[in-house]
Amino acid sequence: MFFNKKPLIEVSATKMNRNLFDVPNQSKNFLPNWIKTVKFNMSKENSNKMYPSQSVRACMPFMDAMSVGWIIPAPWDVYFEVENYGKKVNYEFRNQIEVSRGIANPPIEQHNQQQVGKNNLYANSPILKFINPWKITTRTGYSTMFINPVNHGKSYIECFAGVVDTDKYSNLVNFPFRVLNPDNKESYNFMIKAGHPIIQFFPIKRKESFGELPVRDLTDNDVKDHIQVTSNYHYYKEKIHDVKS
């Protein structure tokens, strides 16, 4: 007799939240605009004699890192006003959803600044937290890795990374973040629109991911493989890389 196996990872939410907010989707559907404008091949002036030089757009590991897993998009439009080089942050919600009447929870809360200590990278601006409407559940033995969207370039926010044992933690996972100042301005403002990618997530198997790392000497076969790879500029793309669905 066959039994239905629990999905490796799944997302759930209240019916109200499913109707109100953009659902999580594959990371490849949230690629930033800057990567879409980069051409695969560089100009002849920037290429060597044997092979045309290719841009990061043609780098499979780079693109796969951006495409792995899924993205949770911002559920709201949030307008930010930043002062004193990022040390003071004001924000307001600009959706039509009525928070005050209890139709939905406010999308942002504030952490106590003392939680990150003093005199470090995270101590120079307020620590805020996105309230996540989506519950993530994984199969037994699997946790979920939550990270800031990979290789998305210039950004005004950065979510902190975290690993949650989502096979046992039966609750919503929220996302602390800090506001960045990429242009080093004393004061500035910006908008995070509903649907903007705020967190990237994917399952990891705890037993392997937190275990000891074997270390060994290179073998003759390792050396042969290295020669094959270095003798063909496109070896990884042609012989190694699996197209991700």
N, C-alpha and C positions, 0 to 999 in steps of 0.2 A: 504494500500500500504506500502511495506517495503522499507526502504532506507538502503544503505550500511553505516554502522557506521565507522567513522574514527578510524584507529588503535590506541590503547592506546599509542604506541610509534613506530616510524619508522625512518629509516636512508636513506638519499639520498646523492648523489654526482654527479659530472660531469661524463660523460662517460669516459673521459680521466683518472680521478682518480680511477674509478671503474676498469679500465683495468690495472692501474699501481700498485695499492696497495692492500694488504690483507684487506678484508672487516671485519668489526666488527662481532663477533660471540659470542655464549653463553660462559659465564664465565667458565662453567664446562669443556670446551675444552681447557682451558689455565692453568690447574692445574700445579703447579711447580713440578719439578722432586723430590724434597725432600719428598713431601707427598706421592708420588707414591712408594717410597721405604720403607715406614713405614708399618709394619704388623698390622693387626687388633687386634690380641691378643698378650699380652705380655707373657713373659716366666713364668713358674710356680713359680719361685722364687719371682717374683714381683706381684703375684696374691694373693688374700685372699682365705680363705677356702671355701666360699660359691660360689663365682663367679670368673671366669677368668678375670683378669684385662684387659681392652681394651685400646688401644692407642687412640690418638686424631683422627686417621683415622676412628674410629668407632663412633666418637662424631657427631651426626647429626647436631646440631646447628653450630659447627665449620665448617663442610663441606658445609652446606647450605650457610653460609656466603661467602665462597669462590666461590660458584656456582651461586649465585643470579645475575640476570641481564646479562649484556653483557660486552665484553672487546673490547676496541679499541687498535689494535696492532700498534707498531711503523711502520711508513710507509717506513722508510729508515734504512740502516746500518749507524750508527754514531759512530765514534771513538773518545774517550775522553782521554785527557792527563791532569792530575791534579797535581798541585804543591802547596807548602806551606800549607799542611794539608787541602786542599780543598778551599783555598782562591783565587786560580787562576785556571781557567778551560779553556782549549783550546779544540776545537772539529773540526772535519772535516767529510764531508759526503762521503761515499765510495760506493755509488750506481753508476750505469751506466747512470742514468737519468740526462740529461743535464740541470742543474738549470740555468746556465749562458745564455742559449739560450731561456729561458722562457717556457720550456716544462712543468715545474712544479715549484711550490713555494718552497723556502728553508724550510726545516722542523723545524728549530730552530731559534728563535729570543731571544734577551736579554732584560730583564727588568732593569729599573733603580733601583739600589740597595737601594736608599733612600725610595723606596715605602714600604719597610718592617721595616723602622725605624732603631734604633741602639740598641745594647746590648740585643738582644733576640735570640732565637733559629735559626731564619732565616737570621740573619744579618752576619753570618760568612762565607758565600759562595755566589757566584753569583747566581742570580735568572734568570733562563732560561725559555723558553716557547716552547713547542711542537706546531707546526702549524698543526691543525687537518683538514684533507681533507673531513670529513664527517659531514653533517648537521643532527642534531637530532631534531625531531619534536614530540610533544606530543598532546594528546587530550586536549580540553579546561578544565582548572582547574587542570592540572597536570604539575609539574615541573620535571626536571631531576636532580638527585643527581649524581655527579661525584666524585669518590674517588680513592685513590691509591689502586691497587689490594689487596684484603684482605688476610691476613695470608700467604703471599708469601715468608716470611722469608728474608734472607739476600739479600740486594739490594744496587745498587750504585746510584739509583735515587729515588726520592720521589715526586710524583705529589701532589699539594695542592688540598684539597677538595673544592667543590663549588656546589651551587644549582642554576640552571638557569631556568627561566620561559620559557621553550621551546615551550609552546603553543602559545606564543606571540612574542618571540625573533626569527626573521627570519634571522638568520645568523649562521656562524660556531662558535663553542665554542672551544677556544684554551686552552692549559693546562700548566700553570706555574709549574715549578718544580725546585728542588734543587738537587745538586750532593752530595751524602753521602760519608762518609769515614769509612766504617764498620770495617776496620782493623787498623784504626788510623795510617796510613802511611803518611810520609811527602810528597811523590810523588808516583803516581801509574797511571795506565792506564786501560781502559776497553772498551768494545764494546757493544753497544746496537744494536742487529741485527734486521733487518726488520722482523716483526711478533712477536716481544717481547711484552708482555702485558704492556701497560703504564697507562691505565685508565679503571676503572670499572664503569658502569653506570646503573641506573635503575630509573623508574618513581616513583614519590611520589605525593600523592594528597594533595594539599596545604591546603585546608580547615581543614583537620584532622591533618596534620603533624605540622602545626603552631598554632593550637588551644590550649586552656587551657587543663590542665591535671586533670581529676577527681581523687580525693583521698578519700578512704573510709576505714572502718574497715573490717577486715576479717570476713566472715560469717561461720556458721557451715559447710556449703557445701564446702567452701574453705579448711577448716581443714580436712574434709573427703578426698578431692582430694589429699591433701598433704600426708596423710597417705597411700593412694593407690600408689602414686608415689614412696615414700621412701621405701615401702615394696617390691618393684619389681625393681631390678637393671636395667632391660631392658624395663621398663614401657614406657618411652618416645618413644623409637624406635618401640615398638610393638603396642602401643595404641594411640599414639599422632601424630607421625611424618607422614606427607604426602610425598610420593615419588614425587620428582620434575621432570617434563618432560624436 
